Amino acid sequence: MSIVDLSRWQFAITAAFHFIFVPLTLGLSILVAYMETKYVRTGDELYLKMAKFWGKLFLINFALGIVTGITMEFQFGMNWAEYSRYVGDIFGAPLAIEATVAFFLESTFIGIWIFGWNKVSKKTHAFAIWMVAFGTNLSAIWIILANGWMQRPVGYILRNGRAEMFDFSALVTNIYGWIKFLHTVTSAYVLAAFFVMGVSAYHLLKNKDNRDFFKRSFKISASFGLASAVLVSFMGAFSAKLVADYQPSKLAAMEAVWETQRNAPFPLIAIPDAENERNSIEVLKIPNLISILAYHDPNAEIKGLKDFPKEDRPPVLLTFLSYRVMVGIGFLFILIAFIAFLYSRKDKLESKPLLLRIMLYSIPLPYIAAQLGWIVAEVGRQPWLVYGMLRTANGVSKSISTTQVWGSLIGFTLLYGTLAVIDIFLLTKYAKKKPEDDLSPVLKLNGTQEV
Amino acid sequence: MEFQIIWFILWGVLWSVYFMLDGFDFGAGILYPFLAKNDVEKRVIINTLGPVWDGNEVWLITAGGATFAAFPTTYALMFSYLYSALLLLLYSLIIRGVSFEFRGKSENPKWRKGWDVAIFIGSFFPALLFGVAFGNIFRGLPIDFDGYRGSFFSLLNPYGLVTGILFVILFVEHGALWLSIKTTGELNTRASKLAGKLWYLLLIVAVVFLVFTHFDTRLYENFFHYPVWLIVPLIAVVALLGIKLFTSKQDYLKAFYSSCLTIFMITATGVIGLFPNLIPSSISPDYSLTIFNSSSSPYTLRIMTLVALVFVPVVIAYQIWSYRVFKGKLTPEDIMKEKEAY
């Protein structure tokens, strides 16, 4: 494999691994913050118990999100030096801002939250977890604005042999970045909601005690999950529209459209065959649907892959399948979350063991959907590193050797593999534990303590 | 003032603050397997770092991000030239980060022993690697028109290694003082005794480093041309002596502040010596990466300056607040009753 291929694999593996942890952090921080706020407002200790139980799972996950995040920042320079040099003037800014406004916030306040139960007032303590939630979501904005710029470069001018920023406001108001951000965070909320519902379902199936605890946890996350699942699909539809506007080659690959056509139909089942530039199977066509989805107009023309030079086409099969499966799972979320919402509202969860079992086994689904979403976004952007501007092959570092990247790739795979095993072990262990009854150190908490 | 110069100053401040803060985390992590005699003492050490290490590490992320945003060419070349060294650094930092969080998650002695080793590795190697990396930057990297002519092993030259050792000893002293102000009982006695003794070694290494710097780098030229800046290394020396003064008076808080100042000023001395280079070329100054030939456009630098002016003071304010929340000593009783502790 070439240095480019190896570096791509490495970036893909480390980014995908990082994004196993990020969505749960984004969503669960909000849920825990909500639970703790409820405790502060009502004084109901069940909420405190909830914040502590889910908070523990949150922290195990959070630690890995943080450490795998450092890798991402370093890799731009390590493996993609030519890219960094070419676009650093505009791309570096959101990364530096992310660190300054968001990372400090989450990492300082997480310290207060973990260790401050006896040190700060109840309100300040709840405030700390809100700051963590705010910080993580804020960091998502900045990093996705950076990614949005790679998808749809704006506010730059090619000068001095590189892309220089000339309009910061264009960068921060890039509609592509914002919709992508909303699509990403809402999907993260779905993931967190399904996580909490799934773990709660496990306890409701297995244990006689703590019923109220897990029913209430389930209920909170069911409404959060349902609202988020609906929003995800809206944002997804929006995203597809933006892809059509700004990344026609990605759209053609996502929908496996080979010939340029008006009234493009949507085949329910299709299998792209890139070698022969056609779909080997294409059945159950819904008339006009692709044109409608892409441009809200049945007559709209969809540019087919054949009208892009071969070297400008993304890998079709992977992009297409990832997109299809992601959308399919996405609709499933709305259905499942709706049923879950309904039965938890009616307080009938316990009499529906099948539903509980479905919730338990649904935990991996949002993880899969999130990974597939990133595959659509990043593989679909190929062969471009910055769409229409810089090719991936031209972005790689010149001073690194194949041996070095093989070494780092193997090292990352081993290290991350080990961490994954440990993480799953710990998450399972703590998810299966019963919530702790003894909250004594916290009860001594003095609401007027000096901060 | 030109924006490049503002950003050079900020760049130096970010690194100096980073080493000043994460330095004691590294130092305490290196001492951890040797100073703590039982599990409770080990937990005490981890729990003194627990609330703050993460926020400290973000100074590194920000230094990296600032290099990217303000000096993209330097960021790109520095990170790709030092590929293998940075990789080892990354692995170590990853291991350290999870080990704090995960060690306490099981009672199994083997599990805990494994993470004990991880904490040491994750603290020792970053300290050493940062020193080696900065030593080589001070010295200049073999860069010419064709790029980097060195390898990972060429970084392990005597000056690079001396700087690495200096960083390790400096951070260990810093960590010992941190534990002297944060712990109680025998652990505290061991830490403060060590801080007192280790100082002599630190002094020797520091002198060797300063003399070696004269022969192996051009860092002193700037001070020769602009003697007013000599105040910075002078403060470093005074602060270094201050550590000894205050440790012998058993005023460990002031000794700790002195070591903060020592680290900050030593880093600042190196950075001032580099000016206007970010990475000097050891082959010819023509190939050096300077703040002028590797910076972002004035527009970008202006935006980033505004961001820094608004947000960095806010960050400093809430970080100081967080240190105040956790001020005072941590006793074994504290962590026994605090269930959320590591």
Interface residues (C-beta under 8 A of the other chain):
Chain A: K52 L59 I60 A63 L64 I66 V67 T68 I70 T71 E73 F74 F76 G77 M78 N79 A81 E82 Y83 S84 R85 V87 G88 D89 I90 F91 G92 A93 L95 A96 I97 E98 A99 T100 V101 F103 F104 L105 S107 T108 F109 I110 G111 I112 I114 F115 G116 W117 N118 K119 V120 R159 N160 R162 E164 M165 F166 F168 S397 K398 S399 I400 Q404 G407 S408 G411 L415 L419 I422 L426 K429 Y430 E436 D438 P441 V451
Chain B: N47 G50 P51 V52 D54 G55 E57 V58 L60 I61 T62 G64 G65 A66 F68 A69 A70 P72 T73 Y75 A76 L77 M78 F79 S80 Y81 Y83 S84 L86 L87 L90 Y91 L93 I94 I95 G97 V98 F100 E101 F102 K105 S106 G147 Y148 S296 S297 Y299 T300 I303 M304 V307 A308 F311 V312 V315 Y318 Q319 W321 S322 V325 F326 K337 E338 K339 E340 A341
